[in-house]
Amino acid sequence: MEPLGNEMIHIHQEFIHQEFIRQETRLHLALKQSGLVDPPLVKRFLPALGEAMCRVGTRLKEKPYRKLSPEEASAPTFMIML
């Protein structure tokens, strides 16, 4: 992936993370003012988990991997048996 594309992904992820924090803050303040209890932890945790998984996946895609030589990439003879 090109460096400009990586930078755009990081900017987008940071924006999404900040928006999630703002949303959680607004929700907490609205619930506090209304006297209601907070929603279950699972409902608040799942969106954050999804965002974290997206960030990890993006970092894994960015990580450079060593290309295998044809000898390393070929399957061993015991795996080719039918």
N, C-alpha and C positions, 0 to 999 in steps of 0.2 A: 504494500500500500504506500502511496506517495506521502511525503511529509506534510503537504498542505491538507490532504485528506485526513491524516491523523490529527492535525491541529483542529480541524473543523469538528471531528468526532469528539475531541476533548472539550471543546467549547460547548457543544451541544449537551454532552453529559453533565457538565458543570451547571448549565442552565436548568436542566431537568432536575438535578439534585437540589438546587436553590429553590426551584418552584415547589418541589415536594416539601421542603422545610417550611416555606411560606404557607402552603396548604395545611400542614399539620398545625402550625401556629394559629391560623385563622380558625380551624376546627376546635382546637383546645380553648381559645378565647370565647368562641360562640357557645360551647358547651358549658364553660364556667359561668358565663353571664346568665344562661338559661337555667342553671342549677341542675342540669342533667349530668350523668356520669359519663366518663370517657367510653368510646366504643371498645369492644374487645381488642385485646392486643393483637390477635391474629389478623384482624381486618386492617390494622395499622401497619403490621409488620410485612404482610405479603407484597405490597407495592415496593417497599424498600428492598426486600429480598430480590424482586425482579430487576430493579435497577442495578443492584450489586452484581447480579449474574450477568447483566449486559456489559457492565464495566470489565468484569473478569474476561468475558468472551472477547471483547475488543482488545484487551491487553494480550491475550493469547494469539490473536490474529496478527498483532504487530510484531510479536517476538520472531526474530529471524531464526530459521531452522536450517541446519546443514543439509545440503542435498546429498542423497545417497549415490554412490557409484553404481554402475550396472551390476557389478558383482554383489554388492551389498543388498541391492534391491531385489535380486532374483530369489525365488523361493528355493529352499533346500530340496534335494531330490526326494527325501522321504515324505514331503508334503505334496508332491506331484503325483503320487500313486493314485490310481483310480480304483 
